[in-house]
Amino acid sequence: MNASRYAIIMLFLLLFFTLSLQAQTEQALIRKKFTTKITYSGTERKSYAIELLQHVLSYDQNNDYNLAAFGKNLPTMRAFNLLGKAMGIDVTIAGATIKREQLALAIHFPILQGLYGWRIALIHDDNKNIFSNIKSLEEFKQLRALQFHTWSDSKILRLNNIKLIKGSDLEGLYLMLDKKRADYFPRSVLEVDHDLAQHQHLAIVKEQNTLIWYPKAVYFYVGKNQITLAKSIRQGLELALIDGSLEKLFMRYYGDIVTKLKNEQRRVFKLTNPLLSPLTPLERSELWLDL
């Protein structure tokens, strides 16, 4: 091999390795450029919603999202006011209402599969059979339900023509039930056992044969200016649904509750939820839990 040919080969190899090194450096810079800190509302470091958020964002091949808690528990509307703002919040988790969907970008995917809309009635111990003779939804609507006066559930029940007894003190509602000032207090299946444990001193028990249901979605929300983040969350949720990891995570957190309720084979009083927007994916049965 003559010297000139050898020099050309060496020059080519040098150019090849230089370009390769430059490409690796550029890729590293790109990865660094697209690393984004995402602040979510609240103080929790681990929960179903936070673990799900981390999981669905991991599907994004173009962005590396690092999650961090805001560090303070804020009222719901305060969290919405901080969405998408500098030094504010990037993601919050909240129930679906038309008003909230006007304030922020809602990812219309019910992350709890509607589980929060399944209710069990707390009743007075003397009235264990209060639902036993109820034969129709109209008869059920004649019973008096307890509700906190500012809850969206109060509006839902009222719009379903449920008779309501309202209170402005949460603890006072349990005392009212203990004194038989109402017939029942519907609580989410996620809350009811905790409620009973906290009120063992009162004559309150869990009704054993009935479920009350209305569609109730819990969404991820981001600021209206955070279109890329909204797209990443939405696509990640759909991919997690397809590959089964969403169901696996959901059942890890809530499988015991779901299995127990299915085995109890309760009858269901179905109500409507007029507070949901037309964008609620009610037609997608795969997104909703059926007990």
C-alpha positions as CSV (number, residue, x, y, z in Angstrom):
1,M,0.0,0.0,0.0
2,N,1.5,3.3,-1.0
3,A,1.7,6.3,1.3
4,S,-0.9,8.4,-0.4
5,R,-3.5,5.6,-0.3
6,Y,-2.7,4.9,3.3
7,A,-3.2,8.5,4.1
8,I,-6.6,8.6,2.4
9,I,-7.8,5.6,4.3
10,M,-6.6,7.1,7.6
11,L,-8.3,10.4,6.8
12,F,-11.5,8.5,6.0
13,L,-11.4,6.6,9.3
14,L,-10.7,9.8,11.2
15,L,-13.6,11.5,9.5
16,F,-15.9,8.5,10.3
17,F,-15.0,8.4,14.0
18,T,-15.3,12.2,14.2
19,L,-18.8,12.2,12.7
20,S,-19.8,9.3,14.9
21,L,-18.6,11.1,18.0
22,Q,-20.4,14.2,16.9
23,A,-23.6,12.3,16.4
24,Q,-23.4,10.7,19.8
25,T,-22.8,14.2,21.3
26,E,-25.7,15.7,19.5
27,Q,-28.0,12.8,20.7
28,A,-26.9,13.4,24.3
29,L,-27.6,17.1,23.9
30,I,-31.1,16.4,22.4
31,R,-31.9,14.1,25.3
32,K,-30.8,16.7,27.7
33,K,-32.8,19.4,25.9
34,F,-36.0,17.4,26.1
35,T,-35.7,16.4,29.8
36,T,-38.7,18.1,31.4
37,K,-39.6,18.4,35.1
38,I,-43.4,17.8,35.7
39,T,-44.9,19.1,38.9
40,Y,-48.1,17.5,40.0
41,S,-50.5,18.9,42.7
42,G,-50.3,17.6,46.3
43,T,-47.6,16.1,48.5
44,E,-47.9,12.4,47.7
45,R,-44.8,10.6,46.4
46,K,-46.6,7.4,45.7
47,S,-50.2,6.6,44.9
48,Y,-52.1,4.9,42.1
49,A,-52.5,8.2,40.2
50,I,-48.9,9.2,40.5
51,E,-47.6,5.8,39.6
52,L,-49.9,5.7,36.6
53,L,-48.8,9.2,35.5
54,Q,-45.1,8.2,35.7
55,H,-45.9,5.0,33.7
56,V,-47.9,6.6,30.9
57,L,-45.3,9.3,30.4
58,S,-42.6,6.7,30.0
59,Y,-44.1,5.7,26.6
60,D,-43.0,9.0,25.1
61,Q,-39.8,8.4,23.1
62,N,-39.1,12.1,22.5
63,N,-39.4,13.5,26.0
64,D,-37.9,12.5,29.3
65,Y,-40.3,13.5,32.1
66,N,-39.2,13.8,35.7
67,L,-42.1,14.0,38.2
68,A,-42.0,16.1,41.4
69,A,-44.8,16.9,43.9
70,F,-45.8,20.5,44.3
71,G,-45.3,20.0,48.1
72,K,-48.6,21.5,49.3
73,N,-52.1,20.3,49.4
74,L,-54.2,22.9,47.7
75,P,-57.9,23.4,47.3
76,T,-59.1,22.0,44.0
77,M,-59.8,25.3,42.3
78,R,-56.5,26.8,43.5
79,A,-54.7,23.9,41.8
80,F,-56.6,24.6,38.6
81,N,-55.6,28.2,38.7
82,L,-51.9,27.2,38.9
83,L,-52.0,24.8,36.0
84,G,-49.5,25.7,33.2
85,K,-48.1,28.7,35.0
86,A,-44.5,29.5,35.9
87,M,-43.6,28.1,39.3
88,G,-47.1,26.5,39.3
89,I,-48.4,23.0,38.6
90,D,-48.3,21.0,35.4
91,V,-50.7,18.2,36.3
92,T,-53.6,17.8,38.7
93,I,-56.0,14.9,39.3
94,A,-59.7,15.7,39.8
95,G,-63.2,14.6,39.1
96,A,-64.8,15.5,35.8
97,T,-67.1,18.5,35.6
98,I,-68.0,20.8,32.7
99,K,-66.6,23.8,34.7
100,R,-63.2,22.2,35.2
101,E,-63.0,21.2,31.6
102,Q,-63.4,24.8,30.7
103,L,-60.5,25.8,32.9
104,A,-58.0,23.3,31.7
105,L,-57.1,20.6,29.2
106,A,-58.7,17.4,30.4
107,I,-57.4,14.1,29.3
108,H,-60.8,12.3,28.7
109,F,-59.7,9.0,30.0
110,P,-61.3,7.9,33.4
111,I,-58.2,6.7,35.3
112,L,-60.2,5.0,38.0
113,Q,-62.5,3.3,35.5
114,G,-65.4,5.0,37.2
115,L,-64.8,3.2,40.5
116,Y,-65.4,6.4,42.4
117,G,-69.0,6.5,41.1
118,W,-69.9,3.2,42.8
119,R,-71.5,3.9,46.2
120,I,-72.5,1.9,49.2
121,A,-75.1,3.3,51.7
122,L,-74.2,3.8,55.3
123,I,-77.4,3.3,57.3
124,H,-78.5,3.3,60.9
125,D,-78.2,0.0,62.7
126,D,-81.9,-0.1,63.3
127,N,-82.6,0.2,59.6
128,K,-80.6,-2.8,58.2
129,N,-83.4,-3.8,56.0
130,I,-84.4,-0.4,54.7
131,F,-83.6,-1.3,51.1
132,S,-85.0,-4.8,51.2
133,N,-88.6,-3.8,50.2
134,I,-87.5,-1.3,47.6
135,K,-88.8,-2.7,44.2
136,S,-88.0,0.1,41.8
137,L,-85.8,3.1,41.2
138,E,-88.7,5.4,41.9
139,E,-89.3,3.9,45.3
140,F,-85.6,4.2,46.0
141,K,-85.8,7.9,45.2
142,Q,-88.2,8.4,48.0
143,L,-85.6,7.7,50.6
144,R,-83.7,10.6,52.1
145,A,-79.9,10.8,51.4
146,L,-77.4,12.7,53.4
147,Q,-74.9,15.0,51.5
148,F,-72.4,17.7,52.2
149,H,-73.9,20.9,50.8
150,T,-71.0,21.9,48.4
151,W,-70.2,18.5,47.0
152,S,-70.9,17.9,43.3
153,D,-72.6,14.7,44.3
154,S,-75.3,16.8,45.9
155,K,-76.1,18.3,42.5
156,I,-76.0,14.9,40.9
157,L,-78.4,13.3,43.3
158,R,-80.7,16.4,43.3
159,L,-80.8,16.2,39.4
160,N,-81.9,12.6,39.8
161,N,-84.8,13.7,42.0
162,I,-83.2,12.1,45.1
163,K,-84.5,13.6,48.3
164,L,-81.6,15.2,50.1
165,I,-80.8,16.2,53.6
166,K,-77.8,18.5,53.5
167,G,-75.2,19.5,56.1
168,S,-72.3,22.0,56.2
169,D,-70.2,19.9,58.6
170,L,-68.9,16.5,57.4
171,E,-68.7,15.0,60.9
172,G,-72.1,16.3,61.5
173,L,-73.5,14.2,58.7
174,Y,-72.6,11.0,60.6
175,L,-74.2,12.4,63.7
176,M,-77.3,13.1,61.7
177,L,-77.4,9.6,60.4
178,D,-76.9,8.3,64.0
179,K,-80.0,10.3,65.0
180,K,-82.0,9.0,62.1
181,R,-82.5,12.4,60.5
182,A,-81.9,10.8,57.1
183,D,-82.2,7.3,55.7
184,Y,-78.8,6.7,54.3
185,F,-75.4,8.3,53.5
186,P,-74.0,7.1,50.1
187,R,-70.2,6.8,50.2
188,S,-67.7,5.7,47.6
189,V,-66.7,2.1,47.7
190,L,-63.2,3.5,48.2
191,E,-64.2,5.4,51.4
192,V,-66.9,3.4,53.1
193,D,-64.8,1.0,55.1
194,H,-62.6,3.8,56.4
195,D,-65.7,5.8,57.3
196,L,-67.0,2.9,59.4
197,A,-63.7,2.4,61.2
198,Q,-63.7,6.1,62.1
199,H,-67.3,6.0,63.5
200,Q,-67.5,2.8,65.5
201,H,-68.9,4.8,68.4
202,L,-72.1,5.5,66.4
203,A,-75.0,3.2,65.5
204,I,-74.0,3.2,61.8
205,V,-73.5,0.1,59.6
206,K,-72.9,-0.7,55.9
207,E,-75.9,-1.7,53.9
208,Q,-75.2,-5.2,52.6
209,N,-77.3,-5.8,49.4
210,T,-77.2,-2.7,47.3
211,L,-75.0,-0.5,45.2
212,I,-75.8,3.0,43.9
213,W,-74.1,4.0,40.7
214,Y,-73.7,7.0,38.5
215,P,-70.9,7.6,35.9
216,K,-68.1,9.6,37.6
217,A,-64.8,10.1,35.9
218,V,-61.5,11.2,37.4
219,Y,-59.1,12.7,34.9
220,F,-55.6,14.1,34.6
221,Y,-55.7,17.8,33.8
222,V,-53.0,20.1,32.4
223,G,-52.8,23.7,31.6
224,K,-54.4,24.8,28.3
225,N,-51.0,25.8,27.0
226,Q,-49.5,22.4,27.7
227,I,-50.6,20.6,24.5
228,T,-47.5,18.4,24.2
229,L,-47.8,17.2,27.7
230,A,-51.5,16.4,27.2
231,K,-50.7,14.5,24.1
232,S,-48.0,12.4,25.9
233,I,-50.4,11.5,28.7
234,R,-53.2,10.7,26.4
235,Q,-51.1,8.5,24.1
236,G,-49.5,6.8,27.1
237,L,-52.9,5.9,28.6
238,E,-54.1,4.4,25.4
239,L,-50.9,2.3,25.0
240,A,-51.1,1.2,28.6
241,L,-54.7,0.1,28.0
242,I,-53.6,-1.9,24.9
243,D,-50.7,-3.7,26.5
244,G,-52.5,-4.5,29.7
245,S,-50.3,-2.6,32.1
246,L,-53.0,-0.2,33.0
247,E,-55.3,-3.0,34.2
248,K,-52.4,-4.7,36.0
249,L,-51.6,-1.5,37.9
250,F,-55.3,-0.7,38.6
251,M,-55.9,-4.2,40.1
252,R,-52.7,-4.0,42.2
253,Y,-54.2,-1.0,44.0
254,Y,-58.0,-1.8,43.8
255,G,-58.3,-5.5,43.0
256,D,-59.3,-6.6,46.5
257,I,-62.2,-4.1,46.5
258,V,-63.3,-5.0,43.0
259,T,-63.2,-8.7,43.6
260,K,-65.1,-8.4,46.9
261,L,-67.9,-6.3,45.4
262,K,-68.3,-8.6,42.4
263,N,-68.5,-11.6,44.7
264,E,-71.2,-9.9,46.8
265,Q,-73.5,-9.7,43.8
266,R,-75.3,-6.6,45.0
267,R,-78.2,-5.2,43.0
268,V,-77.6,-1.8,41.5
269,F,-79.6,1.4,41.4
270,K,-78.4,3.3,38.3
271,L,-78.5,7.1,38.2
272,T,-77.4,9.6,35.6
273,N,-74.7,12.3,35.9
274,P,-75.9,15.5,34.2
275,L,-72.7,17.2,35.3
276,L,-70.5,15.3,32.8
277,S,-69.6,17.0,29.5
278,P,-70.5,15.6,26.1
279,L,-66.8,14.7,25.7
280,T,-67.0,12.0,28.5
281,P,-66.2,8.7,26.7
282,L,-69.2,6.9,28.1
283,E,-69.5,4.8,24.9
284,R,-66.1,3.2,25.5
285,S,-67.1,0.3,27.7
286,E,-63.5,-0.8,28.0
287,L,-62.7,2.3,30.1
288,W,-65.4,1.7,32.8
289,L,-65.6,-0.9,35.5
290,D,-68.8,-2.9,35.6
291,L,-69.7,-4.4,39.0
